[in-house]
């Protein structure tokens, strides 16, 4: 068996194309242009790339894009001042503070200061709580992208056994919640799970989000399972350079899985696309307009 590769470029292009059409409709019917502000503190190279890509995608979709950069030495009060200004700006419907923040800034305090209606990352405790009990909420972009890929790949997910490896607030926990809402039987596993390999082998859907390069081996995967690899890890090559790998050993998984997302070229592209979708949702909710389907 050779797994089908789930091409993130194709799926993300669909979401971005839909977002562009939705923005055009909002502008024509309601005079509303969704606005996204991204706050970057410091000069981390990876964060710079993420922020630049988000800005390009936002502009291409016809949205307003604002980027605020602060020095690495910025105080928590300075970051908070920016967040409060954006909360009060009626032309900004989504606020994203790029993580990680410098050690002198309390990440949770900053995230909690964002207006929950503008929290397009879905990290605010109000949004996580509402999602947990099944109420409308902003859903973190990466899990949302994973769910879109799964539904388009498999159709109805009801009754499937899903294992999520990783328990972070950003991916693992919200991913499990989304799968529960699709009537999957869900297990959250992690690095301390007893017989982790055996737990993974039960999964019809295996989501790897543990942050350890190639931790999930081919013989951990149920034949024919759909594997969503959220991990992005940089490891050294023999020539002294580096390469990106996921949390799944891709060559081994290809011989067992039914379908799998590659790294790079998989879930990461969906994260940016779903940020656009979340910004449109946020703009509609703030304006009291019926929100479009993602």
Secondary structure, 3 states (H helix, E strand, C coil): CCCEEECHHHHHHHHHHHHHHHHHHHHHHHCCCCEEEEEEECCCHHHHHHHHHHHHHHHHCCCEEEEEEECCCCCHHHHHHHHHHHHHCCCCCEEEECCCCCCCCCHHHHHHHCCHHHECCCCCHHHHHHHHCCCCCCCCHHHHHHHHHHHHHHCCCCCCEEEEECCCCCCHHHHHHHHHHCCCEEEEECCCCCCHHHHHCCCCEEEECCCCCCCECHHHCCCCCEEEECCCEEEECCCCCEEEECCECHHHHHCCCCEEECCCCCHHHHHHHHHHHHHHHHHHHHHCCCCCCC
